[in-house]
Amino acid sequence: MNITPIIDLDTGDVIAIQAVGEHHGNVASLAATLLDAARSELLLPLVIGLPAEAVIGGSAALAPLHEALRVSGRRPREVILVLRGGFSRAERRALLTGLDGLRAIGYLIAVGDLGVGHIPMDLLTDAAPYLAVLSTELMARVTHDPRRAALAEALARLARDVGAHVLAPGVAEEGQLTAVRNWGVRLAQGPLLVPGPSGRIHVPLPSFDQEPDQIMHGPRVQEFLMPAATLPCEALAEEAVRAFSGAPSITSVILVDEYQRPRASLDRSRFLLSIASRFGHALHGKKPAVRLAEPARTVPKTTSAIAAMQLAGRDADRVYDDLVVVDEFGRCMGIVRVSDLIRQVTAER
């Protein structure tokens, strides 16, 4: 199994892990990949390829995947399934039905291999993916083939316009990184973005100016969305400690109900300070984490960055706490860091 980090180019944080196994349409092997990845990377969202034929096969065909998720202790919201592979027109309805079923369970759906794969572009509208992944083969040629660079840029814009986040894979040189930044792509992975000898990931600074149309149109919070680390509302404080310890980049843990609706949030600094205080672990470790939590500050996904900053400023004691972005059903989509909003607004001015 090959594991590679997915990087937020604005912050340099690892926000997810992509796990690639040798499943080739075998759902049992895909499930094994999920289990291996879940054991190696605590709480970071997992990105795993999902063959279209497995989705078309129906819920019974996907049973090993669901069982692996249960055994791993992960929740569907922490797994992004990347649809890959072709399908016939006659299979389209079964595919969309299968994707709807996976989404209803809580999985995040992505469409992969844009630009080279056999997935039609209108599937981006019908499947309503959370994430769109550009083709690695396409990315490999953008620096020396202007036509393919134009195609990749157009695909990235299309994906964003239909509400999906965009991931650029296979970034191996700074020319590619500059290109994806110019396209407005924030998520990337590849040989250029892997930990060095120090264990830290160095993200080269951007070398381009912001485009006028990006300045004229105020961004919405979903453009800054990052995966949330979530735990059930009934989780113990020691479970939250393990969550924060397993991933130093996590700034908050969101406590959600059975429908993935945020009920409370744990700020990293304040929570760990309470646990680290004298007798803190003895007092709180075996008790529900919600005792040390505060109300989740939620914003709809269509909220503008300016409005979100205004909301953050209403509570002087929690100005820099993460904001929780929710969909039209009030379910947690992810978090937005106030520092990202400030950086964006400052750059525009």
C-alpha positions as CSV (number, residue, x, y, z in Angstrom):
1,M,0.0,0.0,0.0
2,N,1.2,3.5,-0.9
3,I,0.3,6.4,1.4
4,T,0.8,10.0,0.3
5,P,-0.2,13.2,2.1
6,I,-2.7,15.7,0.7
7,I,-1.6,19.3,1.4
8,D,-3.4,22.6,1.9
9,L,-1.2,24.9,-0.2
10,D,-2.3,28.0,1.8
11,T,-1.3,26.6,5.2
12,G,1.1,23.8,4.4
13,D,-0.9,21.4,6.6
14,V,-1.5,17.8,5.8
15,I,-5.3,17.6,5.7
16,A,-5.8,14.1,4.5
17,I,-4.0,10.9,3.5
18,Q,-4.5,9.1,0.2
19,A,-4.1,5.3,0.4
20,V,-3.5,3.4,-2.8
21,G,-3.7,-0.4,-2.8
22,E,-3.8,-3.1,-5.4
23,H,-7.6,-3.6,-5.5
24,H,-8.3,-3.2,-9.2
25,G,-12.0,-3.5,-8.7
26,N,-11.8,-6.0,-5.9
27,V,-13.8,-4.5,-3.0
28,A,-12.3,-7.0,-0.5
29,S,-8.8,-5.7,-1.4
30,L,-10.1,-2.1,-1.2
31,A,-11.4,-2.9,2.3
32,A,-8.0,-4.2,3.3
33,T,-6.5,-0.9,2.1
34,L,-8.9,1.0,4.2
35,L,-8.0,-1.1,7.3
36,D,-4.2,-0.7,6.7
37,A,-4.6,3.1,6.2
38,A,-6.8,3.5,9.3
39,R,-4.2,1.8,11.5
40,S,-1.3,3.9,10.2
41,E,-2.9,7.4,10.2
42,L,-5.0,8.4,13.2
43,L,-8.0,10.5,12.5
44,L,-6.7,12.2,9.3
45,P,-9.4,11.8,6.6
46,L,-8.6,8.9,4.2
47,V,-8.9,9.2,0.4
48,I,-9.4,5.8,-1.3
49,G,-10.1,4.9,-4.9
50,L,-13.5,3.2,-5.6
51,P,-14.1,1.4,-8.9
52,A,-17.3,2.4,-10.7
53,E,-18.1,-1.3,-11.3
54,A,-18.2,-1.8,-7.5
55,V,-20.7,0.9,-7.0
56,I,-22.8,-0.4,-9.9
57,G,-22.8,-3.8,-8.2
58,G,-25.1,-2.4,-5.4
59,S,-25.0,-2.4,-1.6
60,A,-24.2,-6.1,-1.3
61,A,-21.1,-5.7,-3.4
62,L,-19.9,-2.9,-1.1
63,A,-20.5,-4.8,2.1
64,P,-16.8,-5.6,2.7
65,L,-16.1,-1.8,2.6
66,H,-18.7,-1.0,5.2
67,E,-17.4,-3.8,7.4
68,A,-13.8,-2.6,7.2
69,L,-15.0,0.8,8.2
70,R,-16.8,-0.6,11.2
71,V,-13.7,-2.6,12.3
72,S,-11.4,0.3,11.8
73,G,-13.4,2.5,14.2
74,R,-13.6,5.2,11.6
75,R,-16.8,7.0,10.5
76,P,-17.9,7.4,6.9
77,R,-17.5,11.1,7.1
78,E,-13.7,10.5,7.5
79,V,-13.4,8.6,4.2
80,I,-13.4,10.2,0.7
81,L,-14.2,7.6,-2.0
82,V,-12.8,8.6,-5.3
83,L,-14.8,7.1,-8.2
84,R,-12.7,5.8,-11.0
85,G,-13.2,3.7,-14.1
86,G,-15.7,3.8,-17.0
87,F,-19.3,2.7,-17.2
88,S,-21.9,2.4,-19.9
89,R,-24.9,4.6,-20.5
90,A,-27.1,1.7,-19.3
91,E,-25.2,1.5,-16.0
92,R,-25.5,5.2,-15.3
93,R,-28.7,5.1,-13.2
94,A,-27.3,2.2,-11.1
95,L,-24.1,4.2,-10.5
96,L,-25.9,7.3,-9.4
97,T,-28.2,5.3,-7.1
98,G,-25.1,3.7,-5.6
99,L,-23.4,7.0,-5.0
100,D,-26.5,8.4,-3.4
101,G,-26.6,5.4,-1.1
102,L,-22.9,5.9,-0.1
103,R,-23.5,9.6,0.5
104,A,-26.6,8.9,2.6
105,I,-24.4,6.6,4.8
106,G,-22.0,9.5,5.3
107,Y,-19.2,8.9,2.9
108,L,-17.7,11.8,1.0
109,I,-17.8,11.2,-2.8
110,A,-15.1,12.3,-5.2
111,V,-14.7,11.9,-9.0
112,G,-11.2,11.1,-10.2
113,D,-9.0,11.1,-13.3
114,L,-10.6,14.2,-14.7
115,G,-9.2,14.9,-18.2
116,V,-8.1,11.4,-19.0
117,G,-10.5,8.9,-17.5
118,H,-13.7,7.7,-19.0
119,I,-16.1,9.6,-16.7
120,P,-18.3,12.0,-18.6
121,M,-18.2,15.6,-17.5
122,D,-21.9,15.9,-16.8
123,L,-21.4,13.4,-14.0
124,L,-20.0,16.3,-12.1
125,T,-23.5,17.7,-11.9
126,D,-25.4,14.5,-11.4
127,A,-23.0,13.0,-8.8
128,A,-22.5,16.3,-6.9
129,P,-19.0,15.2,-5.7
130,Y,-17.3,16.7,-2.6
131,L,-14.0,16.5,-4.4
132,A,-12.8,16.4,-8.0
133,V,-9.3,15.0,-8.7
134,L,-7.5,16.0,-11.9
135,S,-5.7,13.2,-13.8
136,T,-2.1,12.5,-12.8
137,E,-1.3,12.0,-16.5
138,L,-2.8,15.4,-17.4
139,M,-0.9,17.1,-14.6
140,A,2.4,15.6,-15.8
141,R,2.2,17.5,-19.1
142,V,0.8,20.9,-18.0
143,T,4.2,22.6,-17.8
144,H,5.3,21.9,-21.4
145,D,2.0,21.5,-23.2
146,P,-0.1,24.7,-23.2
147,R,-3.2,22.9,-24.6
148,R,-3.2,20.4,-21.8
149,A,-2.6,23.2,-19.3
150,A,-5.7,25.0,-20.7
151,L,-7.7,21.8,-20.3
152,A,-6.6,21.3,-16.7
153,E,-7.5,24.9,-15.9
154,A,-10.9,24.6,-17.5
155,L,-11.6,21.3,-15.6
156,A,-10.6,22.9,-12.3
157,R,-12.9,25.9,-13.0
158,L,-15.7,23.6,-13.9
159,A,-15.3,21.5,-10.8
160,R,-15.3,24.6,-8.6
161,D,-18.3,26.1,-10.3
162,V,-20.4,23.0,-9.6
163,G,-19.4,23.1,-5.9
164,A,-16.6,20.6,-5.7
165,H,-13.1,21.0,-4.2
166,V,-10.2,20.3,-6.6
167,L,-7.2,18.2,-5.9
168,A,-4.1,18.3,-8.2
169,P,-2.1,15.1,-7.9
170,G,1.4,14.3,-9.0
171,V,2.9,17.7,-8.3
172,A,6.6,17.1,-8.8
173,E,8.0,20.5,-9.8
174,E,7.4,24.2,-8.9
175,G,6.1,25.0,-12.4
176,Q,3.2,22.6,-11.7
177,L,2.6,24.1,-8.3
178,T,2.6,27.6,-9.8
179,A,0.1,26.5,-12.4
180,V,-2.4,24.9,-10.0
181,R,-2.2,28.0,-7.7
182,N,-3.0,30.2,-10.7
183,W,-6.0,28.0,-11.4
184,G,-7.3,28.6,-7.9
185,V,-6.6,25.0,-6.8
186,R,-5.8,24.7,-3.1
187,L,-5.3,21.0,-2.5
188,A,-2.3,19.1,-4.0
189,Q,-0.1,16.1,-3.5
190,G,3.0,14.7,-5.1
191,P,6.8,14.3,-4.9
192,L,7.3,18.0,-4.3
193,L,5.0,17.9,-1.3
194,V,6.3,15.1,0.9
195,P,8.1,15.3,4.2
196,G,11.8,16.1,4.1
197,P,14.6,14.8,6.4
198,S,13.1,16.9,9.2
199,G,9.7,15.3,8.8
200,R,8.1,18.6,7.9
201,I,6.6,19.5,4.5
202,H,7.9,22.5,2.7
203,V,5.4,24.2,0.5
204,P,7.1,26.8,-1.8
205,L,5.7,30.3,-1.6
206,P,3.4,31.4,-4.4
207,S,4.9,33.4,-7.2
208,F,1.8,34.8,-8.8
209,D,-0.6,37.7,-8.4
210,Q,-4.2,37.1,-7.5
211,E,-6.4,37.3,-10.6
212,P,-8.8,40.3,-10.9
213,D,-11.9,38.2,-11.0
214,Q,-10.9,36.5,-7.7
215,I,-10.6,40.0,-6.1
216,M,-13.9,41.2,-7.4
217,H,-16.0,38.3,-6.2
218,G,-16.0,37.8,-2.5
219,P,-15.1,34.2,-1.6
220,R,-17.4,32.0,0.4
221,V,-16.4,29.9,3.3
222,Q,-16.6,26.6,1.4
223,E,-13.6,27.8,-0.6
224,F,-11.6,27.5,2.6
225,L,-13.1,24.3,3.8
226,M,-10.9,21.8,5.5
227,P,-11.8,18.3,6.7
228,A,-13.0,18.3,10.4
229,A,-11.8,15.9,13.0
230,T,-15.0,14.6,14.5
231,L,-16.0,12.4,17.5
232,P,-19.5,11.3,18.7
233,C,-21.1,13.5,21.3
234,E,-20.7,10.8,23.9
235,A,-16.9,10.4,23.3
236,L,-14.7,10.4,26.4
237,A,-12.1,13.1,27.0
238,E,-9.3,10.6,26.7
239,E,-10.5,9.8,23.1
240,A,-10.2,13.5,22.3
241,V,-6.7,13.5,23.7
242,R,-5.7,10.7,21.4
243,A,-7.3,12.6,18.5
244,F,-5.2,15.7,19.1
245,S,-2.1,13.7,19.9
246,G,-2.3,11.7,16.7
247,A,-2.3,14.7,14.4
248,P,-0.6,18.0,15.5
249,S,-2.3,19.9,12.7
250,I,-5.7,19.4,14.2
251,T,-6.8,22.6,15.8
252,S,-10.2,21.5,16.9
253,V,-12.4,18.4,17.4
254,I,-16.0,18.7,16.6
255,L,-18.5,16.6,18.6
256,V,-21.4,15.5,16.3
257,D,-24.6,13.6,16.8
258,E,-25.7,10.5,14.9
259,Y,-26.7,12.6,11.9
260,Q,-23.3,14.3,11.7
261,R,-24.7,17.6,13.0
262,P,-22.2,19.6,15.1
263,R,-23.2,19.9,18.8
264,A,-20.0,21.2,20.4
265,S,-16.4,21.8,19.7
266,L,-13.1,21.3,21.6
267,D,-10.4,23.9,21.0
268,R,-7.0,22.3,21.0
269,S,-5.3,24.8,23.3
270,R,-8.0,25.2,25.9
271,F,-8.9,21.5,26.0
272,L,-5.3,20.2,26.3
273,L,-4.6,22.9,28.9
274,S,-7.5,21.6,31.0
275,I,-6.3,18.0,30.6
276,A,-2.7,18.9,31.4
277,S,-3.6,20.8,34.6
278,R,-3.1,19.3,38.0
279,F,-5.3,16.3,38.3
280,G,-6.8,17.2,34.9
281,H,-6.6,13.8,33.4
282,A,-7.9,12.1,36.5
283,L,-10.8,14.5,36.7
284,H,-11.8,14.5,33.1
285,G,-10.2,11.5,31.2
286,K,-13.0,9.0,31.8
287,K,-15.7,11.6,31.6
288,P,-17.5,12.8,28.4
289,A,-15.4,15.3,26.4
290,V,-18.5,17.5,26.0
291,R,-18.0,18.6,29.6
292,L,-15.0,20.6,28.4
293,A,-16.5,21.6,25.1
294,E,-18.1,24.8,24.0
295,P,-21.0,25.4,21.6
296,A,-19.9,24.8,18.0
297,R,-19.9,28.0,16.0
298,T,-21.6,27.0,12.7
299,V,-21.9,28.9,9.4
300,P,-23.8,27.8,6.3
301,K,-21.6,26.7,3.4
302,T,-22.8,29.8,1.3
303,T,-21.6,32.3,3.9
304,S,-19.1,34.9,2.6
305,A,-15.7,35.1,4.2
306,I,-16.4,38.6,5.4
307,A,-19.7,37.5,7.1
308,A,-17.9,34.6,8.7
309,M,-15.2,36.9,10.1
310,Q,-17.8,39.1,11.6
311,L,-19.4,36.1,13.3
312,A,-16.0,35.1,14.7
313,G,-15.5,38.6,16.1
314,R,-18.6,38.6,18.2
315,D,-17.0,36.5,20.9
316,A,-13.8,38.1,22.0
317,D,-12.8,35.0,23.9
318,R,-13.1,32.7,20.8
319,V,-12.1,35.0,18.0
320,Y,-9.7,32.4,16.5
321,D,-11.7,29.3,17.2
322,D,-12.5,27.2,14.1
323,L,-15.8,27.8,12.4
324,V,-17.9,24.7,11.5
325,V,-19.3,24.7,8.0
326,V,-22.7,23.0,7.6
327,D,-24.7,22.0,4.6
328,E,-28.4,22.6,4.0
329,F,-29.3,19.8,6.4
330,G,-27.1,21.1,9.2
331,R,-24.5,18.4,8.8
332,C,-20.8,19.1,9.4
333,M,-19.0,19.5,6.1
334,G,-15.7,20.6,7.6
335,I,-14.1,23.5,9.4
336,V,-12.7,26.9,8.4
337,R,-9.8,28.5,10.2
338,V,-10.3,32.2,10.9
339,S,-6.6,32.8,10.1
340,D,-7.3,31.6,6.5
341,L,-10.2,34.1,6.2
342,I,-8.0,37.0,7.5
343,R,-5.2,36.1,5.1
344,Q,-7.6,36.1,2.2
345,V,-9.3,39.4,3.1
346,T,-5.9,41.0,3.8
347,A,-4.6,39.9,0.4
348,E,-7.6,41.4,-1.4
349,R,-7.0,44.7,0.2
